[in-house]
Structures are given as C-alpha cells and as structure tokens.
C-alpha cells in the first residue's frame, strides 16, 4: 500500500522527520518496506523564465538564452532545443546539479559561448522515457521555484506492508489514525456535506438487493449536470504518487476516495442504466458481460453482480462493466458505495483472474461504517470538480443492520499477559485513539465497542495486542514466564535426526526443503502403485497431490541444477510422505497416513568437481550406499541387511533394499531406472536413496555401550571362495560368523573378482578373518581347525569352493 506523506498530513500532524514517522509506524505493526523520494534526484533544478533567445554565433543548431530564476541578474544558458519561445517557463538545472541520468552540470563554454546551466526535457529529469524538447511548464509558476515543488514531486511515498488482518490500514485515513495513536496527535477526518438540490435521488434511481447476505448494505447517490474533464493537478499528483493512473475527474474521485477511506466506489452512467434501476443478484447460467478491461467474460452462477433491468453492469466488488462506463458524453451519474462479503468477492476475483484495488479491500473486510461518509465525500468532490449538482438524499438499502462487536477488557489482565505494567490511563488512551468506544464500565474492567473496520478484534486478547503494539514491544522485558520451573527434555528422535543430518553433511550432501505438493505425473513416472491424496483447492496442477515419495522433489532439484550447468549434485531431504487412509478424517484421525523419511540424490563428479587426483571420477552406487551406511553408523543401528532389488523407479541391476531384523523393508538405494531418466530428461548416472526414519530412530543406540580393549592378540587369516555370481556377500559372511562362533571377531570382504580363471557365472569373494579369544592367546592349531570348519560349512551350505 502506497501512502503519500503530504496527503497524510491533511488528517494528522506528522513528526518533523519522515524517517521518524516510518520508525514509529513500523514499531506499531505497520512495517514500512521502503520510501520513494522523487525530489531527491531533482535538487538544483528550478523554474526558469526565458527572457531572451538568440541564434548561437558559432553553431546553427544552438541558441543562446537569457533566463530569470528569481535572482537579481539573468543567467546565460546555451540550448539545443527548438520547441520553446520567449516567455515560456522551463526547468533549469543549475551549475552543480547531478541529474537522475548521472549527468553533472558544470559551467562550460559551448562553441565559444559560456553556459551557466542546462535547460531540461522531461526525459533528462527522469520523468518520462521519451522527449521531443524542453519540458514547458505552466505559465503561472514563479521563477526560481524548485522543480519538485512546481511539479508536485516534493513528497515522500511510504510503501506500507499491510498484513491481511489489517484492512483498516488500506487507506490514508486508516494510517493517519495509527500516526495519531503513536504520536498523540488528533485525527482530523473529512466531514463531507455535499450541497444538494433538485429531484431526490430516490426518484432518479431504484436499488434492489436480492442477496442481503453477500451484500449487507448498498448505498447510491445521484449527481447530475456533470462535465467530464481532467481532474485538477493536485489530485492527479496524489493518485500518481500512489501508483494510480489519472483518467477523468469522475473516475479519479472514486479512486481518490478509495485511497482516502479504504471504501471502493463505482460510478455508473445513469442514462445507460436500463429502467433506472440497480439490482444486486447472482449471475444466471451462461450469462456474459464485458468488463472495463475490454474482456468478454462468461459468468459463473456463484458470481454476485450489479445489474440494471436488462443485463449485468459490474461484478460486485471486483470490476465494473463497459456498458455503463463513464465517458465524455456522460452528464448524469449514479455513485455506488456498498459492502460485499469478502469470501464472495475473493471467489469471483480468483475465478476471473481479476485482482483489483476494490477486490483487495473487500476480500480482507471493508468497513461497513465507511459506506456512507465515502459516498458523501465522493459526491461532494465530483460536484466541485465537474460543476454538477447532487440530488437530495441517498438510496440506502440496509435490510439487517448489524450491531457492532463488543469486547470486555479486564485491566488487571494487561500486566499478567504482557509481562509489563501499563498504566490504566494509558490503556484507555490507546484504545480510545484507535477508535474503540467505551460503552460500559465495571469494577476493574470496561466494555468497548469495536470499530467495524477492525475485523481482527474479536476477544480480550486482541485488545491486549493493540495495547502491546502501541505501547511498544521493545518496552516489554524479555523474561521467562512466572512459574516455569524446568524445560521439557528434548525428545530422543531429535538427537537421532541431528546425527542423521551430520552424517549426510559429512558425506558431502546438502539439505534441501521441497513442497509436499507435487504433480501427479511426477509420481506416475516413478511407477508408484499408491493412489496419492488429491488437494481440493490446489495452487496449480504442478502442486495438486500430496507426495508419496520424496524423490520427485530431489529429481526436480537435479533437473534445475543441470539446466544451470552444475557439474555435480549431492542433496538430501528429510520430510513426510502421505498415503491414503480409508478411515482418515474420522474423529481425530488424520486425513492421511504420514510416513517420515529421508531421501538423497547423487550425480556428477565425485567430490563436487575436478581434481588432480580424480580428474574424471563419477559418483556411483557405492558412494551413495556409503552415505546411507554413514547414517547407520552414526545411529549405531545393528541387525540391518542389504539385498539386491528395488521398486520400479530403480535400476533392477544397480539397486539394493535395506531390511530390518524382522524382515521389514526400510528403504532402497540405487541408480534411477533409465525409463525414469528419459521421461524426466535427466542425465545418466543418477543415484538415489529413500529410507523410512521412524524405525531407524527407534533402533538407534544413541548412548554408546562400553567394550573393554582386547587383552590378547588377534590372528589374521584370509579366506577366498568361489561362489555363484548371484550369491550375496552377506549370505557368506553370515555363515562365517555363525560357524566361527566366539573365536571369529570379524569377517570383512576385501575383494570381489570375476573373469579368468574363475568359471563363467561364478565370482571370487575374499575375506579377511580376525580370530581372537577374550580369555587367552589362541594357538595356531585352534585357529587352523576353526578356519577349516568355516571352509567346510561354506562349501557345504552355499555350494562354494575354496579358491586355489
């Protein structure tokens, strides 16, 4: 919301510094995101009166002028423009001025003639993109007047970040009220009293409201004998400062009053309204109208319309129609000032992709009490600026007046809730300045009538919040609530998740956070059989279902990175996957079943880029599997096994599944299937993993167990066996540890070999076995006997053969 400081000063006395004003408003909850100071770039530019102009003696295209800027002597300025005449008022950049385009004005001799400044065009002043010569100023300007003042640019425009719960601040009067509260200055709102004459408005126009729920109040006024012409410069300047384009005196007034009161208005050409009647109704099926932006629109039966006796003339609270638009031929007006249900306006605005100044305010909740003063103010201004006459009275359809909301405040609660004592007199001053009217008084409490503009105030805590923000959050001490003896312990899974993150970060992976909403095709391409949970009101098709896997987000991250020519990607994400629940939403049961997971992705150069030791090393299956094993190690999870295989999204010959001690599949790691790579346009060699975290955290041993250092030496032996190619290492290792019993401390595979002289369909697995007894030093005979038993059992159970 753009707020003109000069305009704001019409309603309340301002602090001497704009920066101080911005600081006070920000502290009170109206954040000032920025300030525009148009005059800053025009310092040193003044109004000059051209007294004389002669041909340059040494240049055909130049002239030598004598200009008056309010001093005792004339200034000589060389000029190349030809669109002026003696007597014109034009801008002069004096010596030392730095123009918005970066040009610094210096005293110079041009073709042998001294020039003391530069006469400027609008482009050189940064006021337009194009220019055909000097900017000719109004003749009544005084020479020497700063150009910013002459053009109405000596203003500061505040960019106010108005939160959705504060529609009362979407106007200059609303912000002025806030200024008065934080500075103690009195608010001076307009008191419109249009001069009325002629036939009463009720005889000129009829109003019928068929849906009083969505239009609780509709007020109309009639202004006749108007002359459509440009609005005065002061109004155009104020509208322009707030980002609104000037059109004509009638339309500009409706926009001006909207920015002033926060109450949207609309003007109809009375002579174009069939039957002289306005009807507030919903659209008929298939009904059409052309809006002011020139687009023909097919209306929905849910759209609330403003119609005459024949056809729609406006989408209520959104935009007017072209049929009754005010034009140069308009002489009689019907002004509309109404209140519309915010949810109704929001649906229509979104349906037709029309976000207007009016819909922005109605969606958040317009002030029901501003309907009448806003239309009176508009009628008065239009009469003054167009020479029109205001018909006596208003047509006011208000079938079910609603009493204002009332909230009781117990003054003792202020200190108890805020943690700081605020004098009762100051509390009363703050609430009164904000427009809360005291209607009842009791022992230690008061009941206040809430202004209708404050749609965010419903209960006592809301009044306390008002006191807190005006009193100043910085004035509230930071301390723990009374009675807080101890903090709740951190849940065990928090430490487990922290270790998981550290382990993956240690593996060189960066964390990402993706949306839980994905496109259906993103899940379909992975080959998932689960039917995802669809959103009732998605932001877009690309975010229309809940994810059943974390992989779509990571694959999209990779795709975006590759498009930006990144050479390697190593990412992980922790989050939830969502699945349908047949009984979801019943009672307190969640609508969907949620599963906590961690997923990761690697692609590209190992280690993140080129190096002299590994010039073309690519990340592979074992890099990513190693990252998962680093997590298992950090959590000290035991009893998990790896087996070949994975879901449809994984390469069938380059994937593995992680299984718990009870046989439950916890997750998978492997290369992305070529089918998926091709469908998503990804590069080759993408490796991913996805693991359920809840069983991992449950099995984690976060507190390490003590194991004494061995007292006796170990005996190392190697074992090389030839086994079928499909036999997994874990199966062989399991037999070794089982047969070796207490004597085999560990068995580590250190080599896998296929090829000659190993028979086809076979592979060689080489293990390093460590024998040790916790009670004594083992003899060579004991180790040899145990080693032979292991060889025999591996051969017998697994069909292996000892490699010669």
Buried (B, 14 or more C-beta within 10 A) or exposed (E): BBBBBBBBBBBBBBBEEBEEBBBBBBBBBBBBEEBBBBBEBBBBBBBBBBBEBEEBEEBEEBBBBBBBBEEEEBBBBBBBBEEBEEEBBBBBBBBEBEBBEEEEBEEEEBEEBEBBBBBBBBBBBBBEEEBEBBBBBEEEBEBBBBBBBBBBBBBBBBBBBBEEBBBBBBBBBBBBBBBBBBBEBEBBBBEBEBEBEBEEBBBBBBBEBEBBEBBBBBBBBBBBEBBBEEBEEEBBBBBBBBEBEBBBBBBBBBBBBBBBBBBBBBBBBBEBBEEBBBBBBBBEEEBEBBBBEEEEBEBBEEBBBBBBEEBBBBBBBBBBBBBBBBEEEBBBBBBBBBBBBBEBBBBBBEBBEBEBBBBBBBBBBBBBBBBBBBBBBBBBBBBBBBEBBBBBBBBBBBEEEEEBBEBBBBBEBBEEBBBBEBEEEEBBBBBEBBBBEEEEEEEEBBBBBBBBBBBBBEEBEBBBBBBBBBBEEEEEEEEEEEEEEEEEEEEEBEBBBEBBBEBBEEBBBEEBEBBBBBBBBBBEBBEBEEEBBEEEEEEEEBBBBBBBBBBBBBBBBBBEBBEEEBEBBBBBBBBBBBBBBEEEEEEEEEEBBBBBBBBBBBBBBBBBEEEEEEEEEBBBBEBBBEBBBBBBEBBBBEEBBBEEBBBEBBBEEBBBBBBBEEEEBBBBBBBBBEBBBEEBEBEEBBBBBBBBBEBBBEBBEBEEEEEEEEEEEBBEBEBBBBBEEEBBBEBBBBBBBEBBEEBBBBBEBEEEEEEEEBEEEBBBBBBBBBBBBEEEEBEEEBBEEBBEBBBEBBBEBBEBBEBE
